[in-house]
Amino acid sequence: KAGVTQTPRYLIKTRGQQVTLSCSPISGHRSVSWYQQTPGQGLQFLFEYFSETQRNKGNFPGRFSGRQFSNSRSEMNVSTLELGDSALYLCASSLSSPQDTQYFGPGTRLTVL
Amino acid sequence: EDQVTQSPEALRLQEGESSSLNCSYTVSGLRGLFWYRQDPGKGPEFLFTLYSAGEEKEKERLKATLTKKESFLHITAPKPEDSATYLCAVQAEDYKLSFGAGTTVTVRA
């Protein structure tokens, strides 16, 4: 079974731009969560989507948004990029229940110049 | 606020030298504690889920245990391929996952 895939794997943007990251979950998984990983803050939860609805949300500003499509694929958008948004963005998928184990993708490395 | 503290930050082991990693936590209504392994440049790889105090899980050279306040990941007779960062995460009653900073394990041949 194919794992979680994320595209693109690497991205370089400049301050003020916006970016969209994509995540395809494991087949049959209906929940997708997004995380930001930085050396200073570690892994931090952004939000979770299930059945095209945001089910849970972390403590990030409104510049960070996401959506989920009917095929469970998800996108994350960051607007008005700041230098501090440079990070590894990880997507994780799980079956359906919030308690189900989350399986992570390889991440998208975003660099903001 | 939920807190997860992992110690030590880094661990250097000789091949075959067993050791333990600690994950202490304070969380409102623990639903589950998760252990992940992360290699450089990759996403975390799931290892174990523990749900209640006293529970133990094993996989090859790894064994995870859980008490009411902490979890241990025991590495028995490690090999160089066990070198990685090990992450602990707790799921609170609101189902959010909070991760610790991780323990970076280096196993020398």
Backbone of each chain as ProteinMPNN parsed JSONL, in Angstrom:
{"seq_chain_A": "KAGVTQTPRYLIKTRGQQVTLSCSPISGHRSVSWYQQTPGQGLQFLFEYFSETQRNKGNFPGRFSGRQFSNSRSEMNVSTLELGDSALYLCASSLSSPQDTQYFGPGTRLTVL", "coords_chain_A": {"N_chain_A": [[0.858, -1.186, 0.0], [0.598, 2.183, -0.859], [2.277, 4.915, 0.704], [1.782, 8.02, 2.523], [1.834, 10.802, 0.448], [3.545, 13.781, -0.46], [3.6, 16.897, -2.077], [5.084, 19.946, -3.339], [8.387, 18.5, -2.746], [10.4, 20.203, -2.029], [10.655, 23.733, -1.64], [11.144, 27.104, -2.476], [10.543, 30.333, -1.487], [9.79, 33.887, -1.436], [9.557, 36.503, 1.019], [6.279, 37.638, 1.752], [5.035, 36.391, -0.355], [2.691, 33.781, -1.343], [1.923, 30.315, -0.635], [1.13, 26.984, -1.667], [0.666, 23.781, -0.48], [0.57, 20.257, -1.062], [-1.118, 17.191, -0.218], [-1.483, 13.73, -0.343], [-3.354, 11.252, 1.064], [-2.934, 7.971, 2.629], [-4.429, 5.282, 0.902], [-7.842, 4.89, 1.534], [-7.748, 6.157, 3.944], [-9.28, 8.776, 5.71], [-8.864, 10.992, 7.21], [-6.847, 13.857, 7.515], [-4.014, 15.431, 8.77], [-2.063, 18.328, 9.501], [1.249, 19.453, 10.151], [3.795, 21.59, 11.495], [7.273, 21.614, 11.466], [10.061, 22.738, 13.139], [13.486, 23.518, 14.06], [13.581, 24.93, 16.463], [10.99, 24.925, 17.669], [10.044, 22.377, 17.364], [7.736, 19.748, 16.518], [4.641, 20.957, 15.586], [1.146, 21.112, 15.821], [-1.034, 21.944, 13.212], [-3.644, 21.834, 11.825], [-6.559, 19.667, 11.381], [-8.312, 17.718, 9.03], [-11.366, 16.191, 8.13], [-13.584, 14.395, 6.186], [-13.869, 16.603, 4.437], [-14.106, 18.72, 6.17], [-12.889, 20.976, 8.621], [-11.758, 19.604, 11.507], [-10.258, 19.946, 13.758], [-8.017, 22.297, 15.292], [-4.894, 23.977, 15.553], [-2.763, 26.372, 17.275], [-2.19, 28.581, 15.344], [-1.662, 31.484, 13.245], [-4.198, 33.103, 11.18], [-3.159, 33.176, 8.642], [-2.417, 30.729, 7.899], [-4.005, 28.154, 6.314], [-6.28, 25.568, 5.273], [-7.628, 22.87, 3.256], [-9.819, 20.181, 2.346], [-10.447, 17.698, -0.055], [-13.025, 15.843, -1.81], [-11.949, 13.376, -2.348], [-10.323, 12.916, -0.262], [-7.776, 13.985, -0.445], [-5.589, 16.668, 0.48], [-4.926, 20.151, 0.854], [-2.671, 22.701, 1.891], [-2.396, 26.095, 2.67], [-0.326, 28.932, 2.844], [-0.378, 32.28, 3.414], [1.034, 35.524, 2.682], [3.892, 35.17, 3.308], [6.33, 34.783, 5.904], [9.691, 35.131, 7.206], [9.973, 33.417, 9.348], [8.346, 31.328, 8.717], [9.71, 29.397, 7.471], [10.278, 26.015, 7.323], [9.795, 22.469, 7.92], [7.052, 21.039, 6.546], [4.681, 18.821, 7.506], [2.489, 16.226, 6.622], [-0.047, 14.116, 7.809], [-1.858, 11.073, 7.733], [-4.849, 9.36, 8.763], [-7.163, 6.715, 9.601], [-10.044, 7.299, 10.339], [-11.257, 7.87, 12.863], [-10.55, 10.226, 15.471], [-8.745, 9.118, 17.226], [-7.282, 7.29, 15.868], [-4.185, 5.944, 14.688], [-1.707, 8.102, 13.371], [-0.124, 8.421, 10.26], [2.784, 9.519, 8.777], [3.801, 11.643, 6.036], [6.638, 12.372, 3.826], [7.162, 15.047, 3.991], [7.279, 18.604, 3.169], [9.806, 20.751, 2.423], [10.021, 24.019, 3.177], [11.47, 27.022, 2.321], [11.835, 30.339, 3.16], [12.835, 33.32, 1.809]], "CA_chain_A": [[0.0, 0.0, 0.0], [1.412, 3.388, -0.938], [2.196, 5.747, 1.89], [1.359, 9.406, 2.357], [2.712, 11.532, -0.465], [3.451, 15.232, -0.353], [4.257, 17.633, -3.152], [6.4, 19.479, -3.758], [9.248, 18.116, -1.62], [11.181, 21.382, -1.662], [10.062, 24.967, -2.15], [11.782, 28.34, -2.043], [9.684, 31.492, -1.736], [10.246, 35.127, -0.805], [8.612, 37.108, 1.959], [5.104, 38.266, 1.173], [4.37, 35.504, -1.304], [1.868, 32.738, -0.74], [2.341, 28.993, -1.084], [0.168, 25.903, -1.481], [1.284, 22.465, -0.37], [-0.421, 19.222, -1.323], [-0.942, 15.936, 0.512], [-2.374, 12.62, -0.701], [-3.295, 10.3, 2.173], [-2.95, 6.542, 2.347], [-5.718, 4.875, 0.367], [-8.781, 4.468, 2.571], [-7.69, 7.098, 5.072], [-10.157, 9.923, 5.462], [-8.452, 12.139, 8.034], [-5.526, 14.407, 7.188], [-3.537, 16.458, 9.701], [-0.874, 19.056, 9.069], [2.144, 19.858, 11.222], [4.985, 22.37, 11.166], [8.426, 21.185, 12.27], [11.223, 23.625, 13.115], [14.464, 23.13, 15.084], [13.327, 25.587, 17.739], [9.673, 24.613, 18.233], [9.69, 20.976, 17.184], [6.541, 19.456, 15.729], [3.466, 21.635, 16.12], [-0.086, 20.787, 15.109], [-1.68, 23.055, 12.512], [-5.082, 21.535, 11.746], [-6.954, 18.353, 10.921], [-9.506, 17.687, 8.196], [-12.063, 14.909, 7.986], [-14.777, 14.568, 5.347], [-13.848, 17.96, 3.857], [-14.387, 19.705, 7.221], [-11.833, 21.11, 9.624], [-12.247, 18.988, 12.73], [-9.465, 20.403, 14.876], [-7.145, 23.386, 14.867], [-3.856, 24.368, 16.486], [-2.657, 27.795, 17.566], [-1.453, 29.285, 14.301], [-2.434, 32.619, 12.731], [-5.11, 32.851, 10.07], [-2.439, 33.068, 7.354], [-2.333, 29.293, 7.623], [-5.339, 27.602, 6.073], [-6.243, 24.31, 4.548], [-8.903, 22.329, 2.799], [-9.777, 18.784, 1.965], [-11.323, 17.416, -1.187], [-13.891, 14.667, -1.618], [-11.134, 12.149, -2.43], [-9.501, 12.993, 0.959], [-6.552, 14.77, -0.651], [-5.665, 17.93, 1.223], [-3.972, 21.219, 0.542], [-2.433, 23.696, 2.929], [-1.993, 27.363, 2.085], [0.206, 29.961, 3.736], [-0.351, 33.56, 2.71], [1.933, 36.565, 3.205], [4.954, 34.416, 3.96], [7.327, 35.448, 6.745], [10.919, 34.345, 7.319], [9.751, 32.399, 10.375], [7.543, 30.219, 8.2], [10.628, 28.374, 6.959], [10.08, 24.835, 8.158], [9.355, 21.243, 7.259], [5.608, 20.883, 6.74], [4.369, 17.401, 7.453], [1.098, 15.81, 6.526], [-0.255, 12.772, 8.348], [-3.219, 10.596, 7.497], [-5.339, 8.288, 9.622], [-8.378, 6.125, 9.044], [-11.21, 8.183, 10.449], [-11.433, 8.328, 14.237], [-9.454, 11.084, 15.951], [-7.8, 8.332, 17.996], [-6.513, 6.395, 15.01], [-2.771, 6.269, 14.514], [-1.395, 8.96, 12.239], [1.037, 8.014, 9.475], [3.31, 10.753, 8.201], [4.467, 11.724, 4.753], [8.042, 12.787, 3.907], [7.233, 16.481, 4.271], [7.689, 19.618, 2.2], [10.75, 21.698, 3.036], [9.76, 25.375, 2.69], [12.443, 28.041, 2.686], [11.369, 31.691, 2.852], [13.988, 34.231, 1.755]], "C_chain_A": [[0.895, 1.238, 0.0], [1.207, 4.218, 0.32], [1.653, 7.118, 1.574], [2.345, 10.107, 1.423], [2.466, 13.026, -0.344], [4.2, 15.866, -1.522], [4.091, 19.13, -2.952], [7.24, 19.063, -2.551], [10.062, 19.309, -1.122], [10.588, 22.61, -2.352], [10.838, 26.153, -1.601], [10.887, 29.505, -2.448], [10.307, 32.714, -1.091], [9.143, 35.679, 0.089], [7.458, 37.79, 1.238], [4.361, 37.398, 0.17], [3.455, 34.542, -0.559], [2.279, 31.391, -1.341], [1.229, 27.985, -0.805], [0.893, 24.579, -1.506], [0.197, 21.404, -0.502], [-0.081, 17.924, -0.602], [-1.968, 14.917, 0.011], [-2.266, 11.562, 0.379], [-3.194, 8.855, 1.684], [-4.356, 6.166, 1.874], [-6.625, 4.355, 1.481], [-8.769, 5.344, 3.796], [-8.491, 8.342, 4.747], [-9.798, 11.16, 6.279], [-7.051, 12.566, 7.633], [-5.204, 15.509, 8.184], [-2.274, 17.085, 9.153], [-0.083, 19.518, 10.284], [3.27, 20.717, 10.649], [6.118, 21.886, 12.06], [9.585, 22.138, 12.06], [12.191, 23.189, 14.198], [14.129, 23.728, 16.454], [12.047, 25.156, 18.428], [9.285, 23.149, 18.113], [8.477, 20.826, 16.293], [5.327, 20.111, 16.37], [2.272, 21.386, 15.209], [-0.702, 22.038, 14.493], [-3.19, 22.867, 12.476], [-5.303, 20.128, 11.219], [-8.246, 18.461, 10.116], [-10.052, 16.276, 8.106], [-13.345, 15.175, 7.214], [-14.955, 16.011, 4.913], [-14.124, 19.056, 4.884], [-13.215, 19.769, 8.184], [-12.372, 20.622, 10.953], [-11.502, 19.485, 13.971], [-8.456, 21.433, 14.385], [-6.142, 23.692, 15.959], [-3.823, 25.877, 16.642], [-1.772, 28.529, 16.559], [-2.316, 30.418, 13.764], [-3.259, 32.238, 11.503], [-4.439, 32.779, 8.709], [-2.295, 31.599, 6.922], [-3.748, 28.747, 7.455], [-5.212, 26.301, 5.305], [-7.599, 23.95, 4.008], [-8.705, 20.875, 2.434], [-10.804, 18.542, 0.875], [-12.093, 16.106, -0.953], [-13.113, 13.357, -1.708], [-10.132, 12.071, -1.271], [-8.158, 13.686, 0.778], [-6.714, 16.135, 0.023], [-4.621, 18.911, 0.708], [-3.856, 22.148, 1.735], [-1.904, 24.953, 2.259], [-1.43, 28.286, 3.168], [0.287, 31.245, 2.933], [0.624, 34.51, 3.401], [3.076, 35.93, 3.996], [5.911, 35.308, 4.746], [8.55, 34.538, 6.839], [10.727, 33.178, 8.287], [8.891, 31.236, 9.921], [8.415, 29.137, 7.572], [10.59, 27.171, 7.883], [9.861, 23.626, 7.269], [7.87, 21.097, 7.573], [5.239, 19.429, 6.475], [2.866, 17.172, 7.411], [1.018, 14.391, 7.09], [-1.675, 12.335, 8.062], [-3.561, 9.483, 8.484], [-6.691, 7.847, 9.091], [-9.57, 7.069, 9.122], [-11.352, 8.736, 11.859], [-10.272, 9.213, 14.65], [-8.405, 10.301, 16.736], [-6.951, 7.406, 17.138], [-5.086, 6.879, 14.847], [-2.565, 7.101, 13.251], [-0.102, 8.495, 11.576], [1.496, 9.218, 8.657], [3.882, 10.574, 6.801], [5.893, 12.223, 4.932], [8.223, 14.276, 4.17], [7.584, 17.33, 3.061], [8.589, 20.604, 2.927], [10.544, 23.064, 2.393], [10.834, 26.314, 3.22], [11.922, 29.389, 2.235], [12.556, 32.647, 2.926], [13.552, 35.684, 1.861]], "O_chain_A": [[1.845, 1.32, 0.779], [0.131, 4.228, 0.918], [1.124, 7.353, 0.487], [3.558, 10.005, 1.605], [1.336, 13.476, -0.153], [5.286, 15.427, -1.9], [3.057, 19.561, -2.443], [6.808, 19.273, -1.417], [10.371, 19.407, 0.066], [10.093, 22.541, -3.477], [11.152, 26.205, -0.412], [10.52, 29.641, -3.616], [11.238, 32.6, -0.294], [7.964, 35.361, -0.07], [7.661, 38.448, 0.218], [3.191, 37.643, -0.121], [3.44, 34.49, 0.671], [2.894, 31.33, -2.406], [0.484, 28.116, 0.167], [1.643, 24.285, -2.437], [-0.949, 21.621, -0.106], [1.089, 17.599, -0.399], [-3.163, 15.202, -0.051], [-1.182, 11.02, 0.593], [-3.346, 8.565, 0.497], [-5.349, 6.677, 2.391], [-6.232, 3.493, 2.267], [-9.691, 5.282, 4.61], [-8.394, 8.893, 3.65], [-10.355, 12.237, 6.07], [-6.172, 11.727, 7.434], [-6.013, 16.408, 8.416], [-1.51, 16.446, 8.429], [-0.648, 19.917, 11.303], [3.644, 20.589, 9.483], [5.946, 21.762, 13.273], [10.042, 22.327, 10.933], [11.776, 22.553, 15.167], [14.369, 23.098, 17.484], [12.019, 25.033, 19.653], [8.293, 22.725, 18.705], [8.216, 21.66, 15.425], [5.014, 19.864, 17.535], [2.382, 21.443, 13.984], [-0.871, 23.057, 15.163], [-3.929, 23.67, 13.045], [-4.395, 19.483, 10.693], [-9.158, 19.204, 10.48], [-9.305, 15.302, 8.018], [-14.104, 16.082, 7.555], [-16.046, 16.573, 5.008], [-14.353, 20.206, 4.509], [-12.62, 18.746, 8.522], [-13.345, 21.174, 11.469], [-12.03, 19.454, 15.082], [-8.086, 21.443, 13.211], [-6.476, 23.673, 17.143], [-4.733, 26.579, 16.202], [-0.712, 29.04, 16.92], [-3.544, 30.346, 13.811], [-3.043, 31.197, 10.881], [-5.062, 32.373, 7.729], [-2.083, 31.289, 5.75], [-4.581, 28.868, 8.354], [-4.155, 25.984, 4.758], [-8.592, 24.631, 4.264], [-7.584, 20.403, 2.24], [-11.895, 19.113, 0.89], [-11.82, 15.372, -0.003], [-13.569, 12.334, -1.197], [-9.208, 11.258, -1.297], [-7.468, 13.948, 1.763], [-7.815, 16.676, 0.122], [-3.573, 18.521, 0.195], [-4.811, 22.353, 2.485], [-1.053, 24.876, 1.372], [-1.987, 28.4, 4.259], [0.944, 31.295, 1.893], [0.986, 34.314, 4.561], [3.201, 36.135, 5.204], [6.253, 36.414, 4.329], [8.465, 33.337, 6.586], [11.255, 32.087, 8.07], [8.723, 30.262, 10.655], [7.914, 28.08, 7.186], [10.841, 27.29, 9.083], [9.756, 23.733, 6.047], [7.481, 21.039, 8.74], [5.452, 18.892, 5.388], [2.092, 17.851, 8.086], [1.911, 13.573, 6.87], [-2.602, 13.142, 8.141], [-2.686, 8.766, 8.97], [-7.29, 8.512, 8.245], [-10.045, 7.574, 8.105], [-11.545, 9.939, 12.037], [-9.136, 8.986, 14.232], [-7.282, 10.778, 16.896], [-6.0, 6.802, 17.632], [-4.818, 8.08, 14.868], [-3.165, 6.839, 12.209], [0.888, 8.212, 12.251], [0.712, 9.847, 7.946], [4.374, 9.506, 6.437], [6.323, 12.473, 6.058], [9.314, 14.718, 4.53], [8.113, 16.838, 2.065], [8.19, 21.215, 3.919], [10.849, 23.257, 1.216], [11.072, 26.386, 4.425], [11.602, 29.572, 1.061], [13.201, 32.772, 3.966], [14.392, 36.584, 1.832]]}, "seq_chain_B": "EDQVTQSPEALRLQEGESSSLNCSYTVSGLRGLFWYRQDPGKGPEFLFTLYSAGEEKEKERLKATLTKKESFLHITAPKPEDSATYLCAVQAEDYKLSFGAGTTVTVRA", "coords_chain_B": {"N_chain_B": [[-1.878, 23.667, 30.114], [-0.907, 21.214, 27.745], [2.032, 19.29, 28.168], [5.067, 17.891, 27.017], [7.989, 16.278, 27.731], [11.111, 15.236, 26.752], [13.88, 13.158, 27.525], [17.25, 11.835, 27.504], [18.414, 14.768, 25.588], [20.179, 13.994, 23.62], [21.8, 10.933, 22.801], [24.495, 8.85, 22.886], [25.519, 5.757, 21.886], [27.292, 2.658, 22.178], [27.425, -0.003, 19.864], [25.29, -2.604, 20.793], [25.056, -1.739, 23.387], [22.696, -1.381, 25.69], [19.955, 0.885, 26.457], [17.767, 3.482, 27.802], [15.114, 5.702, 26.871], [13.41, 8.612, 27.964], [10.097, 9.872, 28.399], [8.278, 12.293, 29.712], [5.112, 13.537, 30.795], [2.445, 15.957, 30.992], [-0.904, 16.103, 30.767], [-4.247, 16.833, 29.828], [-6.5, 14.512, 30.35], [-5.479, 11.86, 29.066], [-5.483, 10.284, 26.0], [-3.929, 8.704, 24.445], [-0.528, 7.593, 24.003], [2.138, 8.095, 21.869], [4.88, 6.715, 20.074], [7.356, 7.674, 17.805], [9.733, 7.283, 15.166], [12.233, 9.215, 13.628], [14.083, 9.772, 10.779], [16.821, 11.679, 9.398], [15.685, 14.274, 7.268], [13.332, 13.008, 6.648], [9.838, 12.026, 7.152], [8.201, 11.415, 10.341], [8.164, 8.033, 11.516], [5.826, 5.665, 12.439], [5.889, 3.915, 15.529], [4.859, 2.826, 18.101], [1.741, 2.671, 19.964], [0.456, 3.525, 23.097], [-2.001, 3.078, 25.562], [-2.851, 2.902, 28.25], [-1.785, 3.033, 31.697], [0.762, 0.792, 32.63], [0.765, -0.651, 30.369], [2.596, -2.343, 27.774], [4.611, -2.466, 24.842], [6.257, -4.186, 22.197], [8.805, -4.279, 19.685], [10.985, -5.727, 17.685], [14.101, -4.648, 18.627], [13.136, -2.75, 20.294], [11.237, -1.561, 23.069], [8.375, -0.304, 24.535], [7.044, 1.35, 27.364], [4.494, 2.374, 29.723], [3.571, 4.664, 32.253], [1.605, 6.47, 34.694], [2.634, 8.992, 34.518], [4.79, 9.035, 32.808], [6.635, 7.709, 29.982], [8.702, 5.094, 28.776], [11.196, 4.299, 26.409], [12.809, 1.522, 25.634], [15.88, 0.464, 24.389], [17.275, -2.359, 23.272], [20.362, -3.934, 23.007], [21.373, -2.241, 20.783], [21.751, -1.482, 17.238], [23.72, 0.047, 14.601], [21.807, 0.875, 12.702], [19.685, 1.663, 14.231], [20.044, 4.241, 14.827], [18.651, 7.388, 15.063], [16.168, 10.019, 15.435], [14.036, 9.895, 18.148], [10.71, 10.357, 18.74], [8.225, 11.38, 21.025], [4.748, 11.521, 21.558], [1.732, 12.894, 22.871], [-1.738, 12.344, 23.073], [-4.349, 14.381, 23.791], [-7.491, 14.984, 25.567], [-8.868, 16.508, 23.757], [-8.126, 15.453, 21.426], [-5.892, 16.461, 20.137], [-2.512, 16.175, 19.074], [0.44, 16.431, 20.936], [3.824, 16.985, 20.667], [7.004, 15.884, 21.925], [10.374, 17.23, 22.102], [12.147, 15.4, 21.21], [14.593, 12.685, 21.208], [17.806, 12.299, 20.154], [19.389, 9.581, 18.93], [22.479, 8.022, 18.607], [24.189, 5.345, 17.354], [27.154, 3.712, 17.565], [29.272, 1.627, 15.646]], "CA_chain_B": [[-1.409, 23.353, 28.766], [-0.25, 19.912, 27.661], [3.481, 19.369, 28.035], [5.78, 16.637, 26.791], [9.421, 16.52, 27.892], [11.902, 14.043, 26.479], [15.276, 13.193, 27.97], [18.071, 13.024, 27.269], [18.266, 15.347, 24.247], [21.007, 13.192, 22.727], [22.315, 9.718, 23.418], [25.47, 8.164, 22.041], [25.663, 4.397, 22.381], [28.099, 1.703, 21.444], [26.61, -1.12, 19.391], [25.087, -3.61, 21.825], [24.903, -1.107, 24.703], [21.274, -1.089, 25.903], [19.665, 2.121, 27.169], [16.355, 3.871, 27.816], [14.739, 7.087, 26.626], [12.287, 8.971, 28.818], [9.118, 10.854, 27.938], [7.365, 12.636, 30.803], [4.034, 14.338, 30.221], [1.27, 16.414, 31.716], [-1.929, 16.251, 29.743], [-5.618, 16.735, 30.329], [-7.217, 13.379, 29.774], [-4.655, 11.164, 28.079], [-6.177, 9.312, 25.145], [-2.933, 7.776, 23.939], [0.844, 8.069, 23.899], [2.682, 7.547, 20.633], [6.307, 6.818, 19.799], [7.724, 7.713, 16.398], [11.149, 7.376, 14.833], [12.413, 10.104, 12.485], [15.417, 9.841, 10.189], [17.062, 13.007, 8.825], [15.069, 14.562, 5.984], [12.144, 12.18, 6.423], [8.762, 12.199, 8.102], [8.197, 10.445, 11.437], [7.676, 6.683, 11.232], [5.115, 5.176, 13.615], [6.429, 2.746, 16.214], [3.942, 2.244, 19.085], [0.737, 3.435, 20.689], [0.138, 3.0, 24.428], [-3.236, 3.733, 25.968], [-3.105, 2.945, 29.685], [-0.651, 2.748, 32.562], [1.057, -0.622, 32.752], [0.814, -1.265, 29.046], [3.903, -2.479, 27.171], [4.604, -2.913, 23.457], [7.61, -4.524, 21.747], [9.044, -4.458, 18.252], [12.413, -6.001, 17.473], [14.95, -4.272, 19.766], [12.481, -1.647, 21.008], [10.131, -1.868, 23.975], [7.807, 0.909, 25.118], [6.228, 1.15, 28.561], [3.739, 3.572, 30.083], [3.041, 4.847, 33.6], [0.663, 7.585, 34.706], [3.302, 10.276, 34.317], [5.875, 8.979, 31.847], [6.811, 6.524, 29.159], [10.09, 4.777, 28.479], [11.487, 3.502, 25.224], [14.029, 0.771, 25.91], [16.541, -0.055, 23.194], [18.102, -3.488, 23.715], [21.433, -4.314, 22.072], [21.147, -1.462, 19.563], [22.62, -1.573, 16.079], [23.85, 1.372, 13.959], [20.583, 1.266, 11.995], [18.733, 2.228, 15.195], [20.346, 5.666, 14.949], [17.529, 8.204, 14.591], [15.546, 10.808, 16.49], [12.833, 9.236, 18.62], [9.735, 11.357, 19.169], [7.103, 10.955, 21.841], [3.609, 12.434, 21.407], [0.565, 12.53, 23.666], [-3.016, 12.813, 22.543], [-5.17, 14.83, 24.905], [-8.926, 14.709, 25.426], [-9.367, 17.211, 22.569], [-7.578, 14.668, 20.322], [-4.712, 17.063, 19.531], [-1.232, 15.548, 19.407], [1.532, 17.315, 21.359], [5.072, 16.246, 20.533], [8.205, 16.292, 22.624], [11.447, 17.718, 21.223], [12.849, 14.24, 20.665], [15.916, 12.241, 21.652], [18.605, 11.848, 19.017], [20.211, 8.43, 19.312], [23.551, 7.657, 17.678], [24.767, 4.061, 17.733], [28.432, 3.508, 16.883], [29.641, 0.214, 15.437]], "C_chain_B": [[-0.671, 22.012, 28.772], [1.249, 20.071, 27.44], [4.091, 17.984, 27.899], [7.27, 16.941, 26.839], [10.173, 15.219, 27.674], [13.33, 14.238, 26.964], [15.925, 11.837, 27.736], [17.819, 13.6, 25.881], [19.014, 14.505, 23.225], [21.61, 12.031, 23.502], [23.265, 9.047, 22.441], [25.747, 6.808, 22.651], [26.645, 3.614, 21.529], [27.163, 0.584, 20.995], [26.522, -2.177, 20.483], [24.862, -3.052, 23.22], [23.446, -0.668, 24.892], [21.082, 0.197, 26.702], [18.171, 2.418, 27.092], [16.195, 5.354, 27.567], [13.491, 7.379, 27.455], [11.387, 10.003, 28.163], [8.173, 11.119, 29.108], [6.318, 13.616, 30.281], [3.048, 14.818, 31.277], [0.236, 16.729, 30.651], [-3.292, 16.122, 30.381], [-6.312, 15.58, 29.626], [-6.463, 12.655, 28.674], [-5.49, 10.15, 27.308], [-5.191, 8.289, 24.588], [-1.571, 8.416, 23.909], [1.49, 7.334, 22.735], [4.205, 7.715, 20.607], [6.517, 6.746, 18.292], [9.245, 7.744, 16.29], [11.258, 8.29, 13.613], [13.869, 10.107, 12.049], [15.584, 11.207, 9.529], [16.415, 13.169, 7.456], [13.833, 13.765, 5.68], [11.063, 12.502, 7.437], [8.843, 11.155, 9.206], [7.574, 9.114, 11.017], [7.065, 6.127, 12.513], [5.772, 3.929, 14.192], [5.364, 2.088, 17.105], [2.866, 3.24, 19.494], [0.484, 2.736, 22.011], [-1.06, 3.774, 24.946], [-3.424, 3.838, 27.48], [-1.864, 2.529, 30.462], [-0.486, 1.244, 32.725], [1.183, -1.324, 31.412], [2.243, -1.287, 28.513], [3.727, -2.95, 25.729], [6.043, -3.172, 23.035], [7.659, -4.672, 20.238], [10.541, -4.564, 18.049], [13.197, -5.591, 18.727], [14.331, -3.169, 20.625], [11.336, -2.15, 21.887], [9.667, -0.578, 24.623], [6.929, 0.543, 26.293], [5.575, 2.466, 28.945], [3.332, 3.529, 31.553], [2.106, 6.052, 33.541], [1.306, 8.924, 34.379], [4.372, 10.24, 33.235], [5.858, 7.679, 31.049], [8.302, 6.34, 28.922], [10.153, 3.994, 27.168], [12.84, 2.845, 25.467], [14.586, 0.251, 24.588], [17.528, -1.13, 23.671], [19.088, -3.866, 22.617], [21.308, -3.576, 20.751], [22.189, -1.721, 18.484], [22.705, -0.19, 15.44], [22.578, 1.823, 13.241], [19.483, 1.761, 12.935], [18.994, 3.713, 15.429], [19.227, 6.475, 14.3], [17.126, 9.14, 15.725], [14.228, 10.138, 16.858], [11.917, 10.289, 19.253], [8.604, 10.708, 19.957], [5.986, 11.982, 21.646], [2.46, 11.957, 22.271], [-0.683, 13.111, 23.015], [-3.925, 13.122, 23.725], [-6.653, 14.574, 24.618], [-9.542, 15.443, 24.238], [-8.813, 16.583, 21.282], [-6.363, 15.3, 19.643], [-3.472, 16.304, 19.993], [-0.224, 16.625, 19.793], [2.811, 16.491, 21.371], [6.132, 16.784, 21.487], [9.258, 16.699, 21.605], [12.264, 16.581, 20.624], [14.165, 13.932, 21.341], [16.646, 11.714, 20.434], [19.573, 10.769, 19.485], [21.229, 8.141, 18.215], [24.184, 6.38, 18.196], [26.024, 3.825, 16.894], [28.764, 2.022, 16.8], [30.911, -0.131, 16.201]], "O_chain_B": [[0.093, 21.717, 29.691], [1.683, 20.887, 26.626], [3.687, 17.036, 28.573], [7.761, 17.77, 26.073], [9.9, 14.217, 28.335], [13.911, 15.316, 26.838], [15.25, 10.808, 27.764], [17.098, 13.003, 25.082], [18.547, 14.321, 22.1], [21.891, 12.134, 24.696], [22.891, 8.717, 21.315], [26.165, 6.715, 23.805], [26.81, 3.866, 20.336], [26.202, 0.266, 21.696], [27.539, -2.598, 21.035], [24.518, -3.796, 24.138], [23.022, 0.324, 24.3], [21.927, 0.562, 27.519], [17.412, 1.719, 26.421], [17.021, 6.163, 27.99], [12.63, 6.518, 27.63], [11.857, 10.897, 27.459], [7.359, 10.263, 29.454], [6.617, 14.438, 29.415], [2.845, 14.176, 32.307], [0.481, 17.527, 29.746], [-3.47, 15.391, 31.356], [-6.663, 15.672, 28.45], [-6.768, 12.814, 27.492], [-6.121, 9.272, 27.895], [-5.562, 7.152, 24.294], [-1.453, 9.637, 23.804], [1.401, 6.111, 22.628], [4.74, 8.727, 21.061], [5.953, 5.899, 17.6], [9.942, 8.177, 17.208], [10.475, 8.165, 12.671], [14.769, 10.402, 12.834], [14.595, 11.829, 9.142], [16.571, 12.313, 6.585], [13.32, 13.829, 4.563], [11.315, 13.159, 8.447], [9.485, 10.119, 9.031], [6.597, 9.073, 10.269], [7.715, 6.119, 13.558], [6.158, 3.015, 13.465], [5.008, 0.929, 16.892], [3.033, 4.456, 19.393], [0.318, 1.517, 22.059], [-1.13, 4.993, 24.787], [-4.085, 4.763, 27.952], [-1.014, 1.786, 29.97], [-1.457, 0.516, 32.931], [1.653, -2.459, 31.336], [3.017, -0.363, 28.766], [2.821, -3.727, 25.423], [6.953, -2.461, 23.462], [6.706, -5.121, 19.601], [11.272, -3.589, 18.224], [12.963, -6.154, 19.796], [14.951, -2.71, 21.585], [10.576, -3.038, 21.502], [10.469, 0.16, 25.196], [6.172, -0.427, 26.249], [6.033, 3.539, 28.551], [2.825, 2.521, 32.045], [1.846, 6.591, 32.465], [0.62, 9.877, 34.009], [4.823, 11.292, 32.783], [5.178, 6.71, 31.388], [9.062, 7.307, 28.873], [9.299, 3.159, 26.866], [13.875, 3.51, 25.503], [13.862, -0.326, 23.776], [18.488, -0.835, 24.383], [18.713, -4.087, 21.465], [21.153, -4.205, 19.705], [23.324, -2.114, 18.755], [21.856, 0.662, 15.703], [22.297, 3.02, 13.177], [18.448, 2.234, 12.467], [18.243, 4.369, 16.152], [18.898, 6.271, 13.131], [17.666, 9.068, 16.829], [13.405, 9.849, 15.989], [12.308, 11.008, 20.173], [8.102, 9.641, 19.604], [6.253, 13.181, 21.576], [2.232, 10.753, 22.394], [-0.672, 14.221, 22.482], [-4.231, 12.255, 24.544], [-7.017, 14.028, 23.576], [-10.609, 15.06, 23.758], [-9.008, 17.114, 20.189], [-5.847, 14.744, 18.674], [-3.386, 15.853, 21.135], [-0.05, 17.609, 19.075], [2.878, 15.435, 22.0], [6.157, 17.971, 21.812], [9.067, 16.538, 20.399], [12.986, 16.776, 19.646], [14.778, 14.798, 21.966], [16.172, 10.799, 19.761], [20.449, 11.008, 20.317], [20.877, 8.032, 17.04], [24.659, 6.326, 19.33], [25.958, 3.747, 15.667], [28.565, 1.268, 17.752], [31.374, -1.27, 16.147]]}, "name": "protein", "num_of_chains": 2, "seq": "KAGVTQTPRYLIKTRGQQVTLSCSPISGHRSVSWYQQTPGQGLQFLFEYFSETQRNKGNFPGRFSGRQFSNSRSEMNVSTLELGDSALYLCASSLSSPQDTQYFGPGTRLTVLEDQVTQSPEALRLQEGESSSLNCSYTVSGLRGLFWYRQDPGKGPEFLFTLYSAGEEKEKERLKATLTKKESFLHITAPKPEDSATYLCAVQAEDYKLSFGAGTTVTVRA"}
